[in-house]
Amino acid sequence: MFGWLKPKSQEEKLEALYKQKLQEAFDLSKVNRAKSDLKTAEAEAIAQELEALRNASK
């Protein structure tokens, strides 16, 4: 019932940031391909950090 009061874990924060960066990259791909590539690279760096976090928790 009060799930919105529960703080997000680091993993959930990284997933949200990853999705946001991919959406920004998609939106930029229609206007400026170079900026889109930079956003995609940022998203991939976040994905690697997320994967490292998941592997560390195992």
Secondary structure, DSSP 4 states (H G I P E B T S, - for coil): --GGGSPPPHHHHHHHHHHHHHHHHHHHHTT-HHHHHHHHHHHHHHHHHHHHHHHHH-
